[in-house]
Amino acid sequence: MSSIRMTLSGMSGIAGVKANDTFASWLKRTTQTLGLPLIGLLVFLFIWQVGAKQIDTSLGQFPGPTQVYEQAGALVSEHNRERDREAAFYERQEKRNADRVAKDPDYVPKIRDYTGKPTFFDQIGTSLVTVLAGFAIAALIAIPLGICIGLNSALYSALNPIIQLFKPVSPLAWLPLVTMVVSAAYVSDDPLFAKSFLTSLFTVSLCCLWPTLINTAVGVSAISPDLQNVSKVLRLNWLTHVVRIVLPSSVPMIFTGLRLSLGIAWMVLIAAEMLAQNPGLGKFVWDEFQNGSSDSLGRIMVAVLVIGLIGFLLDRIMLLIQRAVSWDKTAITR
């Protein structure tokens, strides 16, 4: 009996140790995942609050976290009021049309578009549509061209000087040229897209395609010789070789380029919108700067935080897509 008790006591002791280890491991993971980022955020907010009080500008004191939070709430309220005005505008039109049709059955009702001032959230939507469209165009050009360059050394030698020449060009240099080309080439009495949208879109595409192009070419050219030999043994045609061998092997490098391109696209778009006064978050920042009211700095800071948050979320989305399509599920991607 005593030996049985000792055995049970030992087993309970081992179970207790395992339970303690499990709790300690959980606590460590929780601290690293939530605790440390929270501490970093609180330290940042404290430094921001203290530093803001020491800075006086021509528009007043630099906004701290409290003022920025208040302005964020004000922007939400403005958006809701604008949507209410828009709903009332269309409601009045429908009522007038109904009365007109009741008096004249042959009357064809017309609905005019609401032309109110875009709100902060409208500007966010405009910027997101523009950046995603420009990024998609750049990816559709860069990935196929990068694959061709990576598979053909002669083509790489021919195009590499052009790539290296245009890769470092600032978006501010492209913008005037793109604006003039769009104005001259896109002439229509009933345009499908606004010229401002096309200008921002093509500027974004020109500036963000290079990282994807270069990383795709490098990833394709670095495919293992063993895989190349397998393709030769199986006598795969060019398209099958690309689909079965090239793309799966170069996915990590391609997505590295896509993530870099998307980050560059977002930064380029904000700069282009500010300079060209095209609709979007960049224009919102510039308009608030020109407005010069006591609330402008707080609103600009809200826009800065939103721009950073959107950029972070876009990168995380690309990371999730990379993990979903990559064949190597054990690879560490951050």
URRAGI-V24382 format. One record per backbone hydrogen bond with DSSP energy under -1.0 kcal/mol. NH is the residue of the N-H (numbers start at 1). CO is the residue of the C=O. If there is no record, write none. Layout:
nh = [NH	NH]
co = [CO	CO]
//
This chain:
nh = [5	6	7	8	9	10	11	12	13	14	15	16	17	18	19	20	21	22	23	24	25	26	27	28	29	30	31	32	33	34	35	36	38	39	40	41	42	43	44	45	46	47	48	49	50	51	52	53	54	55	57	60	62	68	69	70	71	72	73	74	75	76	77	78	79	80	81	82	83	84	85	86	87	88	89	90	91	92	93	94	95	96	97	98	99	100	101	102	103	104	107	123	124	125	126	127	128	129	130	131	132	133	134	135	136	137	138	139	140	141	142	143	145	146	147	148	149	150	151	152	156	157	158	159	160	163	164	165	166	167	169	173	174	175	178	179	180	181	182	183	184	185	186	187	198	199	200	201	202	203	204	205	206	207	208	209	213	214	215	216	217	218	219	220	221	222	223	228	229	230	231	232	233	234	236	241	242	243	244	245	246	247	249	250	254	255	256	257	258	259	260	261	262	263	264	265	266	267	268	269	270	271	272	273	274	275	276	277	284	285	286	287	288	289	290	291	292	296	299	300	301	302	303	304	305	306	307	308	309	310	311	312	313	314	315	316	317	318	319	320	321	322	323	324	325	326	329]
co = [1	2	3	4	5	6	7	8	9	10	11	12	13	14	15	16	17	18	19	20	21	22	23	24	25	26	27	28	29	30	30	31	34	35	36	37	38	39	40	41	42	43	44	45	46	47	48	49	51	52	60	57	55	64	65	66	67	68	69	70	71	72	73	74	75	76	77	78	79	80	81	82	83	84	85	86	87	88	89	90	91	92	93	94	95	96	97	98	99	100	104	119	120	121	122	123	124	125	126	127	128	129	130	131	132	133	134	135	136	137	138	139	141	142	143	144	145	146	147	148	152	153	154	155	156	159	160	161	162	163	166	170	170	171	174	175	176	177	178	179	180	181	182	185	194	195	196	197	198	199	200	201	202	203	204	205	209	210	211	212	213	214	215	216	217	218	220	224	225	226	227	228	229	230	231	237	238	239	240	241	241	242	245	246	250	251	252	253	254	255	256	257	258	259	260	261	262	263	264	265	266	267	268	269	270	271	272	273	280	281	282	283	284	285	286	287	288	293	295	296	297	298	299	300	301	302	303	304	305	306	307	308	309	310	311	312	313	314	315	316	317	318	319	320	321	322	327]
//
